[in-house]
Amino acid sequence: MNTPFRKKILHRAKYRGIKELDIIFEKFVFRYGTVITCQELSELQEILNLPDNFLLDIVLKKEKLPANLDNSIMKKIFLICNDS
């Protein structure tokens, strides 16, 4: 399923504005971009709406993960970070 919504969200994920996030999300899109569900795309969109610095702090575990973001996409993002 290669809908315009999917393309938009995955493109947005790869170009965050902070190099560290660009690297993490580029790996995420490469690994999961073709297999994530519509529900996961919505979760990813919610994550991408966060300010870059706050998102980076969450990914680096400098900030506590908010309960509303404790989802399958964040688990996959943390896996990407642990693999690096």
N, C-alpha and C positions, 0 to 999 in steps of 0.2 A: 504494500500500500504506500504509494508515493504521492500523497496529496499535497496541495500547496501549503496547508497548515503545517504538515510534517516538515516540508522543506524549509519553511520560514523559521520554525522553532530550532531545527538542527543547525541551520546557518547562524542563527543568533547565538546559539550555544558556543560555536567555534570562535566567535569574534566578540569577546567580552570587554576588552579595553585594558585589562591587566594581563601581562604576559603569562604569569603563572596560571591564571584561570584559563587562558587560551590553550595552553598546553594540556591541562587536565581535561577540559571539555572536548578538545580535539581527539584525545584518546578515547574519551567516553563515546563520542559520536562514531568513531571508527569501529569500536567494539559493539556498541548496542544500537546504533542508528537505524538499522534495518529491522530490528526485532522488538523494539519497545512498542507497547500497546498504546491505544488512544488514551487510556487512563493515565499511563505513565507520561505521555506527551503533555497532558494537562498538569501533572505534577512538575515536570521539567519547566513548563512555562511559569509556574508559580515560583520556582527556584530562581529562574532567570530574571524575575521582576525585582529581586533583592538588589540593593546597592552592592557594587563590586567589592568594596572593602569589607563589608559585613559578610558577604558570601565567602570571600577568601579566608576570613577569620574562622568561619564555620568549618570550611573544608580542612583548614590546618589545625582545627580543634582548639583554637584560641578563644572561641566563643561557644557557648553551649548550643546544641542543636535545638531550635524551637520545636515544640511538640507537633505543630502543624506541618513541619517539614520532615518528620520521622516517617519516611516512606521508602518504597522500593528504589526510587531513583537516587535518593541520597545514599542508600546502602551501596548501590552500584558505583556512585561517585567515590565513596570512601574506599571501595575495592580498588578502583583505578589508582587512587593515591597510595594505597598500600603496596601495589604492584610496582610502583616507580622506584 
